[in-house]
Amino acid sequence: MNLLIIGSGAREHAFAWKIYRSKHDVNIYVTNANPGFEDIAKSVILDVDDFDSIKDCILNYNISYVLVGPEIPLIKGVSDYIKNDPSLSKVLVIGPSKYGSKLEGSKDFAKNFMKKYNIPTANYMSFNKHTINDGIEYIRNSNPPYVIKADGPAAGKGVVIVDNKNEAVHILKEMLLNLKFGKSSKKVVIEEFLNGIEMSCFVLFDGLNYKILPYAKDYKQIGEGDTGLNTGGMGSVSPVNFLDKDLKNKIENNIIKPTINGLINEKIDYIGFIFIGLINVNGQPKVIEYNVRMGDPETQVVLPRIKNDFMDILISCAKQNLDKIDLDLDSNYYVNVVLASGGYPEEYEKGFEITGLNNIKDSLIFHAGTKINNDKLKTNGGRVLSIVSSSESMKEALKKSYLNIKKINFRGKIFRKDIGFDL
């Protein structure tokens, strides 16, 4: 069978790595693959926003399954496009519909969904440029810290948390009037600050049945101690050691089941991953956000923990019989430390040679922003590599990753030295 992965970063590299190990005879195709895919998949160069090009690819390579990695093609409706084209009627897609993808594509839509189905989350109000004065008044009458979110997708960077009223008003104006995050900040959600520890919950849903995948914890901010600007993610850990049976039950009963029932009740076409960003507030889990795909950098620690043949899981999801799958999970700790370019998440330079990968032992390397230029591996993005290691203890797993990071060099290399510090 032939499978197409849409996306080309470390998350998609982890997907391909896992599928490559399947007992099924799978030919893997990847859109605009980075050099990490070289030995396991065929790269197909196309614009992932050009759905006609995706159709041509599916027909040219006789693709049976499409696995969508990033959110933007989903939000723009790639699943609907494939499912509604008669010439692609036999192609099975793992990725929700355009309407279902509004759970990530619109913070306001997601918050209203949670409110309707009594899913615990922070109190909030939404504003646009016509109601900006109401937003300013809302800030004036609220207590800090202020959590200000662009309504639309912003690559993990559209959330700003500030302690100062005047600064919060400035940020609100920057988003709504100056479109700091482009069209994504034409509407803004302001919500109460929740104090607690965050984690990521991943659910695979086939439209009827669901499976809860391994939980993980990611580290979004650029600086040690969770300081500085938000990034796409600087590292991750799985399992989450504070997640006990009681907390798991609360998450499933109060959040996962109402989410699933809401999707079914609203008749939303949803086959694919649900990423639920959670915060544990004094033993009570609340939803920070939904994403409609697997997370990056969490995928890189979640997939290695799944012992099952991942292709079996994807096929069962696409054919709506996930209930026949019993997940078998590795109890070891998996950690991911991200190597990034100097200056990230703001301006950074690209094109620096990467050396030392041949010396890596006991760690998995997933490529994010890399390219081959003049037969040399070079940096080609803000986040460059994911260094993933495992052990019976988180401390030992981290030790492996940090030892291997010392062997990898490129100009401007940065990384967080405290992944897992709060666990």
C-alpha positions in Angstrom: 0.0 0.0 0.0 1.1 3.6 -0.6 0.7 6.3 2.1 1.2 10.0 1.8 2.2 12.1 4.8 1.4 15.8 4.4 4.1 17.8 6.3 7.8 17.7 6.5 9.0 18.5 10.0 10.1 16.5 13.0 6.5 15.4 13.8 6.2 14.0 10.3 9.7 12.4 10.5 8.5 10.6 13.6 5.4 9.4 11.8 7.4 8.1 8.9 10.0 6.5 11.2 7.2 4.6 13.1 5.3 3.6 9.9 8.6 2.4 8.3 8.8 -0.2 11.1 5.3 -1.6 10.3 4.9 -5.3 9.3 2.7 -4.0 6.4 4.4 -3.4 3.1 4.0 0.4 3.0 5.6 2.8 0.5 5.8 6.2 2.3 5.6 9.5 0.4 6.2 12.8 2.1 5.5 16.3 0.9 8.7 18.4 0.6 10.6 16.0 2.9 13.7 17.2 4.7 16.9 15.1 4.6 15.9 13.0 7.7 13.4 11.1 5.5 16.0 10.1 2.9 16.2 6.4 3.7 12.6 5.8 4.7 10.4 7.8 2.4 10.1 9.4 -1.1 9.9 13.2 -1.2 7.2 14.8 -3.3 7.7 18.4 -4.0 4.5 20.4 -4.0 2.6 23.3 -2.3 0.5 21.8 0.5 -1.9 24.7 0.1 -2.5 23.7 -3.5 -5.0 20.9 -3.1 -5.0 20.1 -6.9 -1.3 19.3 -6.6 -2.1 17.0 -3.7 -4.8 15.3 -5.9 -2.3 14.8 -8.7 0.2 13.3 -6.2 -2.4 10.9 -4.9 -3.4 9.8 -8.4 0.2 9.6 -9.7 1.5 7.4 -6.8 -1.7 5.4 -6.3 -2.0 6.6 -2.7 -4.4 4.6 -0.4 -4.0 6.6 2.8 -3.3 10.2 3.6 -2.0 11.2 7.0 -2.1 15.0 7.6 0.6 16.3 10.0 0.2 20.1 10.3 -2.9 22.1 11.1 -3.0 24.6 8.2 -4.0 22.2 5.4 -6.7 20.7 7.8 -8.0 24.2 8.7 -8.2 25.0 4.9 -10.1 21.8 4.2 -7.8 19.3 2.7 -9.7 16.3 4.1 -13.0 17.6 2.7 -11.3 18.2 -0.7 -10.1 14.6 -0.9 -13.3 13.0 0.4 -15.5 15.0 -1.9 -13.6 14.3 -5.1 -15.1 11.4 -7.0 -11.7 10.4 -8.4 -10.3 10.0 -4.9 -13.3 8.2 -3.4 -11.2 5.2 -2.3 -8.6 7.2 -0.5 -8.8 7.2 3.3 -7.8 10.3 5.2 -6.6 10.6 8.8 -7.4 14.2 9.6 -10.7 16.0 10.5 -12.9 18.0 8.2 -12.6 21.8 7.8 -15.5 22.3 10.2 -14.0 20.0 12.8 -10.7 21.7 12.4 -12.2 24.9 13.7 -11.5 23.4 17.2 -8.0 24.6 16.5 -8.6 27.2 13.8 -10.7 29.4 16.0 -10.2 29.8 19.8 -13.6 31.4 20.0 -15.3 28.4 18.4 -13.4 26.0 20.7 -14.4 28.0 23.8 -18.0 28.1 22.8 -17.9 24.3 22.1 -16.4 23.7 25.6 -19.1 26.0 27.2 -21.9 24.2 25.4 -20.7 20.7 26.6 -19.6 21.8 30.1 -16.0 21.0 29.5 -13.9 22.7 32.2 -11.8 25.6 30.9 -10.9 29.2 31.8 -13.5 32.0 31.8 -13.2 34.1 28.7 -14.5 36.9 26.5 -13.9 37.5 22.7 -13.4 40.8 21.0 -12.8 42.2 17.5 -11.7 45.7 16.3 -15.4 46.9 16.5 -15.6 45.9 20.2 -12.0 46.8 21.1 -13.2 49.4 23.7 -15.2 46.6 25.4 -12.0 44.6 25.4 -10.0 47.5 27.0 -12.7 47.9 29.6 -12.6 44.1 30.3 -8.9 44.3 30.9 -9.3 47.4 33.2 -11.8 45.6 35.3 -9.9 42.3 35.5 -7.0 41.2 37.6 -3.6 40.2 36.2 -2.1 38.1 34.7 -3.9 38.6 31.4 -4.0 35.8 28.9 -4.5 37.2 25.4 -4.9 34.8 22.5 -5.2 35.3 18.7 -8.3 33.6 17.6 -6.7 31.9 14.6 -3.6 29.7 14.2 -0.2 31.3 14.9 2.3 28.4 14.9 2.1 28.2 18.7 3.1 31.8 19.2 -0.3 33.6 19.3 -0.7 33.5 23.1 0.7 36.4 25.2 0.6 36.5 29.0 1.3 39.8 30.7 1.0 41.2 34.2 0.6 44.9 33.5 -2.8 46.4 32.5 -1.3 49.0 30.2 0.8 46.4 28.4 -2.2 44.1 28.1 -4.1 47.0 26.4 -1.1 47.6 24.1 -1.0 43.9 23.1 -4.8 43.9 22.5 -4.4 46.9 20.1 -1.4 45.4 18.4 -3.4 42.2 17.7 -6.7 43.8 16.7 -5.7 47.0 15.0 -2.2 46.2 13.7 -3.0 42.5 13.1 0.2 41.4 14.9 -0.6 37.8 13.9 -2.2 38.6 10.5 -5.8 37.5 10.0 -5.4 35.2 13.0 -5.7 38.2 15.3 -8.8 39.8 13.7 -10.6 38.3 16.7 -9.0 38.0 20.1 -9.9 35.9 23.2 -9.0 37.2 26.6 -9.3 34.6 29.3 -8.6 34.2 33.0 -5.1 33.0 34.0 -5.0 29.4 35.3 -2.2 28.6 37.7 -1.1 25.0 37.5 1.1 22.5 35.6 0.4 21.8 31.9 0.3 18.6 30.0 -0.7 17.3 26.6 -3.4 14.7 26.1 -3.7 12.9 22.7 -6.8 11.1 21.6 -7.2 9.2 18.3 -10.9 9.3 17.2 -12.4 7.4 14.3 -15.8 9.1 14.4 -17.2 6.4 16.6 -14.5 5.1 18.9 -11.5 6.7 20.5 -8.1 5.6 22.0 -6.2 7.7 24.5 -2.5 7.8 23.4 0.4 8.4 25.9 0.3 11.7 27.7 3.2 14.1 27.4 4.5 17.4 28.7 6.0 20.0 26.4 8.1 23.1 27.0 6.9 26.0 24.9 8.9 29.0 26.1 12.4 29.7 24.8 14.1 30.3 28.2 15.0 28.1 31.1 12.4 28.0 33.9 9.6 28.6 31.3 10.6 32.2 30.6 10.7 34.3 27.5 8.8 34.1 24.2 6.6 31.2 23.2 8.0 28.9 20.5 6.6 25.9 18.6 8.1 23.8 21.5 11.6 23.3 22.8 11.3 19.8 24.3 9.0 17.2 25.7 8.7 14.3 28.2 6.5 11.2 28.3 5.1 9.7 30.6 3.9 12.6 32.9 4.9 11.5 36.4 2.2 13.5 38.3 -0.6 11.9 36.2 -2.2 9.4 38.7 -5.2 7.2 38.2 -7.6 9.8 39.8 -6.4 12.6 37.5 -6.6 10.3 34.4 -10.2 9.4 35.3 -11.2 13.1 35.7 -9.6 13.9 32.4 -11.5 11.1 30.6 -14.8 11.6 32.3 -14.9 15.4 32.4 -13.0 16.3 29.3 -12.4 13.5 26.8 -15.9 11.9 26.8 -17.8 15.2 26.6 -15.5 16.3 23.7 -16.2 13.0 21.9 -19.9 13.2 22.6 -19.9 16.9 21.5 -18.3 16.0 18.2 -20.8 13.2 17.6 -23.8 15.3 18.7 -22.8 18.1 16.4 -22.4 15.6 13.6 -18.9 16.9 13.0 -16.9 14.8 10.5 -13.9 14.0 12.6 -11.4 11.2 11.9 -8.0 11.8 13.3 -6.0 13.1 16.3 -7.4 15.4 19.0 -4.7 17.2 21.0 -6.0 18.5 24.3 -3.8 21.0 26.0 -4.5 20.6 29.7 -3.6 22.3 32.9 -3.9 20.7 36.3 -5.3 23.3 38.7 -5.1 21.8 42.3 -6.1 18.4 41.1 -8.8 19.6 38.7 -7.9 19.3 34.9 -9.0 22.1 32.6 -8.7 22.6 28.9 -6.3 25.3 27.7 -6.8 24.6 24.0 -7.6 22.0 21.3 -5.4 21.1 18.4 -6.6 18.9 15.6 -3.4 17.0 15.0 -0.5 15.6 16.9 1.8 18.0 18.6 5.4 18.8 17.9 7.6 18.2 19.9 5.4 15.7 21.7 4.9 13.3 18.8 8.6 12.5 19.0 8.2 11.0 22.5 4.6 9.7 22.2 5.1 7.4 19.1 8.2 5.6 20.4 6.2 4.6 23.5 3.5 2.8 21.4 4.6 -0.8 20.9 1.7 -1.6 18.5 2.2 -1.6 14.7 1.3 2.0 14.0 -0.1 1.2 10.6 -2.6 -1.2 12.2 -3.7 1.7 14.4 -4.0 4.1 11.4 -5.9 1.6 9.3 -8.3 0.9 12.1 -8.9 4.6 12.6 -9.5 5.2 8.9 -12.0 2.3 8.7 -13.7 3.2 12.0 -12.9 0.1 14.0 -10.5 1.5 16.6 -12.3 -0.5 19.2 -10.5 -3.6 18.0 -7.1 -2.1 19.0 -5.6 -2.7 22.4 -2.7 -0.3 22.9 0.5 -1.7 24.3 2.7 1.0 25.8 6.4 1.2 26.8 6.7 2.3 30.5 10.1 3.8 30.0 10.6 7.6 29.9 11.2 9.2 26.6 12.5 12.8 26.4 13.0 15.2 23.5 15.4 18.1 23.6 15.0 20.4 20.6 18.1 22.1 19.0 17.1 25.4 17.5 18.8 28.3 15.6 20.1 31.3 17.4 17.5 34.1 17.5 14.5 31.7 17.3 11.6 32.3 17.8 12.3 35.8 16.4 14.7 36.4 13.4 17.4 33.8 12.8 19.9 32.9 10.1 19.8 29.6 8.1 22.3 27.7 6.1 24.9 26.7 8.7 26.6 23.3 8.4 25.5 20.6 10.9 28.2 18.2 12.1 28.4 15.3 14.5 25.3 13.3 13.7 27.4 10.3 12.8 28.7 10.2 16.4 25.3 9.9 18.0 24.5 6.7 20.0 21.5 5.7 22.1 19.3 8.6 20.8 16.8 9.0 18.0 17.3 12.1 15.8 14.3 13.6 14.1 14.9 16.3 11.6 12.8 19.5 11.5 14.6 22.4 9.8 17.4 20.8 7.8 18.4 20.7 4.1 21.2 19.4 1.9 23.3 22.1 0.2 26.5 21.3 -1.7 26.4 17.7 -0.3 26.4 19.1 3.3 23.6 19.0 5.9 22.7 22.5 6.9 20.2 24.4 9.1 16.9 25.4 7.4 14.6 26.5 10.1 14.0 27.8 13.6 13.8 24.4 15.2 16.4 22.2 13.6 16.6 18.8 15.3 14.8 16.7 18.0 17.1 14.6 20.1 15.1 11.8 21.7 16.3 9.3 24.3 14.8 6.8 26.6 15.5 5.1 29.9 13.8 3.7 33.0 14.2 7.1 34.6 13.7 10.6 33.1 17.0 11.8 34.6 18.9 9.1 32.7 17.0 9.7 29.5 17.8 13.4 29.6 21.5 12.6 30.4 21.7 10.6 27.1 20.1 13.5 25.1 22.3 16.1 26.6 25.5 14.0 26.1 24.6 13.6 22.4 23.8 17.3 22.0 27.4 18.0 22.9 28.5 16.0 19.8 26.2 18.0 17.4 27.4 21.4 16.2 26.2 24.2 14.0 26.6 27.9 14.3 24.2 29.6 16.8 22.9 26.2 18.2 20.6 26.8 21.2 18.6 24.5 23.4 17.0 24.5 26.8 19.1 22.9 29.5 16.2 22.3 31.9 13.7 20.0 30.0 11.8 18.1 32.7 12.8 20.6 35.4 9.2 20.8 36.9 8.7 17.0 36.9 
